[in-house]
């Protein structure tokens, strides 16, 4: 069954944004909406895949396939995207061989998908066939141990898997162990092998959550959920080694209260780093100096909602789109590419419990009209 309508691409005027959600309230799955790259305006959300708790979605390098977690069902759900029409066709779902999958990374050859299982501390690889279908999962690595937080770190909690720019290493953030693991990655064999330096430890109780590389491929960043910090690292592409350079709070000095950072993104020009605060409900903006490796706080911009679990930056670096999970809202911000600072765009969109926002980066015709055809998974 087709999930998205036929779309002519004769006139390139708009892009598509996918929204992964939690289906605990009124959401029914994955939504899509149009985005105007000239004004930042969002179109009306359309439900394009009905599936339980697709809290993280990812695209293949070819952008011909979309993959989603079904967090509550412990499944990975693939879809084929028609390159001309952007229609979606479901492919057979696969078990994640764990519990609560929360992050997906497709390697740069399109041969393998790495999934992070939060509650079982297990990293798995699923081979990808030439038609985009997923093979049986390979249970590659299971983490053991705990750290210092009395409730959040009594066991491993893998929260992300990020592939290096040269596709040779996988960086795995384990919030429960206060460690960032480094694995050599082989997409042909679908294998992960501990690197020469198998991990770097964060500060006790930091809780590393998400990781991002700078465009230069020699710097990287992690956002820490439990102590509200953001760290910069030097990265060695030849062996995957990480060296801590600097750590800063994601919060302004005058804030008091609970806060749990979530997402981290690096601007395409490499000069600015952004992190979301859940509690302060803001995007923290940092300048990054490539020569010194130092971060400098620039501003904190309210996301105009509650619990910004996810945000993304447009490929040209001029827009930031944030998903406020607990206020059911998507908000857009214009990015000043010279200063890195944000300015809010009026309006936005309403989506129930948005948990992940993803640009398709594919131009759409202004004449195409979504039909809202659905696919029910499971």
N, C-alpha and C positions, 0 to 999 in steps of 0.2 A: 504494500500500500504506500502511496506517495504521501509525504508528510508536509511538503511545502509546495506552493503553486508554481506553475510555469512562469518564468520571468524573462522578458526580453532584455538584453543588455546593450541594445543599439546606442542608447544615450546613457553615458555613465554619469549619474547624478547623486546617487545615494549608496550607502553601505548598509550591511546587515550586522546586527548585534544579537548574539545568543545570550540568554539568561538562564543559568541553572538555579534551581530553587530547592527549598525544603517543602514537602507536601503535608506538613503537620496541620495546616489550617485550610485555606481555600485553594492553594496552588495545586495544579494537576500534573506538573512536570516541567518540560523545557519550553521556554518562550523565545520568540524572535521579534525584533522590531527594527524599523528602518532608522538610519542615522544620517542626517544631512551634514556633510563635512564642511559646508560653507557657513552654516548658522549654529550648529550644535543641536538642532531640534531633533526630537525623537518622535517616531511614529507610534501608533497604537500597538501595544503588545499583542501577539498572536500565539496561542498555544499550538506548538508544532510537534510535540511528542509527549504522550501521557505515560509517565513512568514514575515510580516511587523515589523520592528524595534524590534527584540528580544534582547533588550539591557541588559537583565539579565537572566541568566539560572542557574538552581539549580538541584541537584540530590536528589532522595529519599535515606533514610538510607540504604535500600537494594541495591541501585544502579540499580534497575530494572525499574526506571522511571525517566524521565527528564522533568522538567517544565520550561517554558519560558514565560516572559512577551511579549506581543505584544503592545509596549508602545503607538504607535500612534492610535491603534485600541481599547485601553482600555480593553484588553483581557488577559487571562492566558491560555496558550496552553500546554497541557500535551502530553507526548509521552511514550509509553511502550518500554523498552529496553530488547531484548531477552538476558537472562543471559549467554547463551552459544555462540551466534553468534554476539551479540551487535547490531543486527538490531533494527531499530526504527519503531514503528507503531503509527500513530497518534490516539489520543483519542479526544472526543468532547471538543472544547474550551469553556471557561466560561468568562462571563463579570467579570471585577474586581470591579464593583460597585463603580467606581470613575473615575479619570482621571490621565493619565500618570503613570501607575504602574512602579516602578523603582527597586524593590527589592522583593525577595521571600525567605522564610525560611520554610523548611519542618521539622516538629517536629520529635523527635527521635523515636517515635512509628510508624511513617509513617501514622498517622490518619488524620493529618490536615496540611494545608499550610497557612502561614500568608503572606499577601501581603501589601506592602506600596504604597499608592497612593500619589504621590508628589504634584499634583496641587489641590487636594481636602482635604488634611490633614486627610485622612481617612485610618484607619487600618481595614482590613477585614480578616476573616478566611474562607477558603473553605475546607469543609470536603473531605477526600480522601477515596474512596471506596477500597475494597480489590483488585480490578483489576487495581488500580491506577487512575481511572477516578475521576474527581472533581465534588463535589456536588454544589448546589447553594450557592453563597457567603453569609456569615453572616456579615452585616454591624455592626461591633463591637464597634469601637470608632471613633469619629470625633473630631479632635482638633480645638480649637478656639484661636484667638488672633494674636499678631504680636510682633516684636522686633524692634531693633534700626536701622538696615540697611535700607536706604531709598528706595531701589528697590528690594532687595532679601528677605526682611523679613516683607513685608506688610500683610502676611497671613501665616498660617501653611504650612510647606513643609516637609512632612515625607519622609526621605531618606533611612531608613533601618529598618529592624526588625531582631533581633538576639536572638535566644533562648539560655538560660543558659545551662551549661553542665548537670545539673540534670533535665532539661526539665520542670522546675517548673515556670520559669519566662521568659517573653519576654521583651527585651530591645529595645525601639523604639526611634531612633534619629530624632528629629524634627528640621531641619535646620532653619525653619522660626521663631520658638519660642525660640531658644537658650535653649532647654530643652531636657534632656534624660529621657524619661518616663519609668517607671517600672510597668509591669503588671503581676499579677499571671495568669498562663496559665493552662487551663484544656483541654487536647486534646480530651477527651471523649465528653464533652459538647461543644467543639469548642468555648470556651469563654475566654475573657480577663477581669480581675478585677483589679482595681488599687491596688497596693501594699500598705503596711503600710506607707512607704515613697513613694508617687506616682511619684516623679520625682526629679532629681537634675538639677540645673541650671548651664549652662556654663557661661563663661564671656560674657557680652553683645556684640553682633556682632560676636561671634565666629563661629556660624553656624555648629553645630555637624552634621556629615554626616554618617560615618560608624563606627561600633563598633566591637570589637573582644575580646574574652576571652583568658586568658593565660591557658596553659595546666593544671596548678595546680587548676583551678576552683575558685581561691580566689583573682585573679587580673584581671583587664580588662583595655581596652584602647579605646579611641575615637580619630578620626581625625576630625579636624574642618576646614571646607572648606573656610570660609570667613576671618579668621585671621591667617591662615597658622600655626596652632599649633597642637600638639599631647599631649594628657593627659593620665596619668595613674591613676587607681582607685583601692582601696581595695574593694573586693566584698564579701558580706556575703551570702552564699548559702541558709541559712535557711529562710531569709526574703527578699532577693533580694536587700538589701541596698547597695548603692555605696558611697564611701568616696574618695574625690579627694586627690591624693598624690602629683602629680607633673605635670607641664605643660612646654613644650619646643617648640620653633619654629621648623618648618619642613624645614627651609631655612638656608643656610649659612649666616654669618653676612654681607658678602660683596655683597649680591644680592639685586637689586632694580628692581621693575617692578611688573606687575600683576602676581598673583599665586593663584591657587585654588586646594588644596589637594583633593584627591579622595579616594583611597583605603588604607586599613590598614590590615596588616597580622602579626601574631605572629609566630615566628619560633617554630617548634615542640618541641625543647628542652626548650622553655620558656625563654631563655636568651637574645633574640634579637627581636626587633619590627621594622617593615618596613612600610613606608608610601610613597605614590606617590605624586609628585608635578607636577601640570599642569601649565606651565609657566616657571619655572626653569627646567622642563622636566627631573626629576630625581627621584630616589628612595632614600629617607632619611633612614639611618640605625642607630638604637639606641641600646645600651646595656641596659638591664633591671636588676636591683638588687632586687631580691625577698625579701631580708631582710629589705631594706629601702624603697622599692617602687619607687626608683628614676630611672630616665632615663638619659643616657649619650650619646650625639651624637657621632657617630663613623665616618661616611662618607656620601657623597652624590654621587651616581653613576648615570651618564647620562643613560637614557633609550634608547639612540640612535634613538630617534624619537620625535614626537610632541604630547603633550596632552596624557600622560599615564593614561587613565581613570581606567584601571584595571590591576591587576597582581595577581599571585598566587604562592604558594610555594609547591613543590612536597612533598608527604607524608613522605619521608625519610629526608627531609630538605636539600637536596644537590643541588636543582635547584630552580631558580625563573624565571617565565615566565611573561613578561610584554606585554600589548597591547597598542600600540600607536595609538590612535583614529585618529588623524589628519594627520598622515603620512602613514596610511594603513599598519602598520608593527607589527609583533610579534618578540620580541627579547628574547633571553635566557641568563641567567647569572648563573654561578656556585657559590654556596654559600659555604664559608668556615665555617664548622659547629663549629669550635673552636673559631673563631674570629667574625663570623657574616658578614664579609666583602664579597663583590661581585666582580666577574670578568666576563667580557663579553665573550660570546661564539661567534665565527665568524659565520656569516650567519644569519638565521632566516627564516621568512616566510612573504609573502604579503597577507593580508586579508583586504578588504575594510572596513573602519570605525569600527575596533574592539572595543567593549565596555565592554566585559566580557570574562574572560578566566577561564576554569574549567577543572581540571584533572578528567578523568573517573577512574583512579587508577585500570584499568583492563588490564591485560596482553593480548597482541595480538600476533598471529603468524606472523613471517616475510614473510610467503608465501601468506598471504591473500591480495587481491587487491580490493580497493574501486571501486564501480561501479558508484557512483555519482547519484544514484536514488533519485529523489526529491519528496517532498510532498508540495503542495501549500495549505496554510491555508488562508481562507477568500478570 
